[in-house]
Amino acid sequence: MPQAISTDVVIVGAGPTGLMLASCLSKLGVGAVIVDGKSGPTRESRALVLQARTMEIYDQLGLVDRVLAQAEIASSIVPGFGKKSFAPVNLRRLATGVTPYPHLYVLEQSKNERLLVDHLREQGRDVRWNCELESIEEVAGNGVRVACRTSDGEALTITARYCVGADGSSSAVRRLTGVEFEGKTNEHTFYVLDATGVRGLQHGSINLRFGERDFLLTFPMDSTDHERLLGVVRTTDRTKVDEAVARDTLARAFGITYGTSVWFSTYRVHHRVARQFRSGPVFLAGDAAHVHSPVGAQGMNTGLQDAHNLAAKIADVVFGRAADAYLDRYEAERRPVARRLVSTTDTMFGVVTSDRLLARMIRRSFIPVFAPLAASIAPRLPGPSRIFEYLSQTRIHYWMSDEARQNARGRRGSVVGRRLPWNGDNFDSLRSMAWQVHAYGDVPAESVRELQLALALPILTFATTRNRKLASGMLYLVRPDGFVAAAATPDDAPATFAGALADPLRAG
Ligand SMILES: Cc1cc2nc3c(=O)[nH]c(=O)nc-3n(C[C@H](O)[C@H](O)[C@H](O)COP(=O)(O)OP(=O)(O)OC[C@H]3O[C@@H](n4cnc5c(N)ncnc54)[C@H](O)[C@@H]3O)c2cc1C
């Protein structure tokens, strides 16, 4: 008997991106149905690292303690060349004052998925597993009709206002909506190996080892000697890559040995971005929208943040706080992030894998001399390190509108358009995932009262500013996703914030 359901949002794909989207929509009270062709969450470890910005999102969802209870903390990165390690770069020192989460948090993809599935279930929402997308049809002026089929052969039709393709790099949603996936596939093949009994590297840290021809990235998977090893195999014929090749490369180039492997896989690296992240009522997020090399450990994090960004906007539209066209801001904000990431990781990947003589010479003579120097200097630089901010994805900037972009003539501010700077005490209120105003330092109580009456938004006051980016006497309008939409003095705040809040509505 064919089934039919109607909801606000249908999410295709229950990987990390789809599950995060479903969790955020659940928190925001938006109806959603999530389907996946698989029978349950992935069992493979796959992506491993959670960056600080993702931890802040888990905090907003009330899940950060569960993540911390399971995650392995990597508090340093150990660079090296060949069989030699250099002094570790301490992340906590680089991260001082930036975020409550100053490390890299190793929690494999399968555990992230399980955690989000359990959380959804606690909210009374469940994934429809064994349910594969077959077709998407736009309903004139009124959303989409998505046809799925269960593994028992049953048909399921879901009618929704919006459909989000979070169905991975081979996205059927992307294909069915005719969106191009622009970019290239790298000639090299990566191996990923989860192994126990690993010897020859620094445990509890991320090891980044270069060789004249090889490259190795390692992540601690638990507090013993269980590690993720990731490197490049120099062949275009992936069928010939087996574990013995990786074992041999590890021993020969890096002096690393291991006992048994828990998981071994190879894959080709793609650097691609979808031409559009939105096509009418259909959106793309996560690997469906962008794929790149795992250098930098950003892939899963970027998908999780796409989901968070999109969920907040969908909620504003569904509850009538913004017009449908406000959702165009999703592509305007997240596609540039993806493009920059793909281009950076592509360049980095090229540097570490290039087989040209010059590149090999640079790796052989430059890295052994300058890497230890850079590692010892970086933590001593004044202020929070840009490197950590980039790596942790806490430095992302969005233009709040096309007008703001034109007026700024390309100069990005340090607060507006970025996630709210951390003041040590100002992140708890973000757990509401609601529009709010923050007032720092010396703001007259009368101004706060007047603003509250004018905007009908919660206003949080903080007596002192401990982050030099937040000026005393200033007010900040903060979006549900924690990004700062506008900043103003007490006198200007009513008009400036009313204008910023009207922007989403004007978008229609
Ligand atoms: C071997 C391997 C190792 C990796 N290692 C790393 C790493 O070390 N670091 C890193 O950052 N990233 C890594 N990645 C990438 C990382 O796994 C992805 O960035 C991440 O999984 C993206 O999540 P997603 O939810 O967008 O897509 P996916 O995890 O691919 O999830 C897509 C979901 O959609 C479902 N689906 C697909 N088609 C349909 C359909 N037609 N109907 C219904 N459901 C459908 C799938 O079953 C799947 O559950 C690795 C990937 C692989 C394959």
The ligand as a Gaussian input file, in Angstrom:
#p B3LYP/6-31G(d) Opt

LIG

0 1
 C       36.920000       6.152000       2.985000
 C       36.612000       7.550000       3.401000
 C       37.425000       8.198000       4.322000
 C       37.193000       9.511000       4.692000
 N       38.004000      10.112000       5.586000
 C       37.776000      11.403000       5.918000
 C       38.587000      12.065000       6.858000
 O       39.553000      11.511000       7.374000
 N       38.296000      13.366000       7.173000
 C       37.221000      14.031000       6.615000
 O       36.965000      15.199000       6.943000
 N       36.434000      13.421000       5.725000
 C       36.686000      12.130000       5.371000
 N       35.881000      11.530000       4.490000
 C       34.779000      12.306000       3.946000
 C       33.606000      12.316000       4.905000
 O       33.255000      10.983000       5.156000
 C       32.490000      13.121000       4.272000
 O       32.910000      14.474000       4.116000
 C       31.207000      13.085000       5.095000
 O       30.766000      11.775000       5.237000
 C       30.115000      13.889000       4.400000
 O       28.898000      13.669000       5.045000
 P       27.526000      13.776000       4.269000
 O       26.472000      13.527000       5.299000
 O       27.472000      15.039000       3.512000
 O       27.546000      12.609000       3.192000
 P       27.631000      11.024000       3.435000
 O       28.334000      10.700000       4.685000
 O       28.144000      10.446000       2.174000
 O       26.112000      10.596000       3.645000
 C       25.201000      10.527000       2.582000
 C       24.042000       9.634000       2.983000
 O       23.077000       9.682000       1.936000
 C       22.572000       8.378000       1.718000
 N       22.086000       8.308000       0.334000
 C       22.832000       8.408000      -0.799000
 N       22.035000       8.320000      -1.880000
 C       20.776000       8.149000      -1.430000
 C       19.512000       7.987000      -2.060000
 N       19.377000       7.983000      -3.414000
 N       18.418000       7.842000      -1.300000
 C       18.512000       7.848000       0.062000
 N       19.683000       7.975000       0.715000
 C       20.802000       8.142000      -0.014000
 C       23.758000       7.460000       1.980000
 O       23.319000       6.151000       2.319000
 C       24.440000       8.167000       3.151000
 O       23.994000       7.697000       4.399000
 C       36.102000      10.212000       4.119000
 C       35.270000       9.559000       3.209000
 C       35.521000       8.252000       2.841000
 C       34.626000       7.565000       1.846000

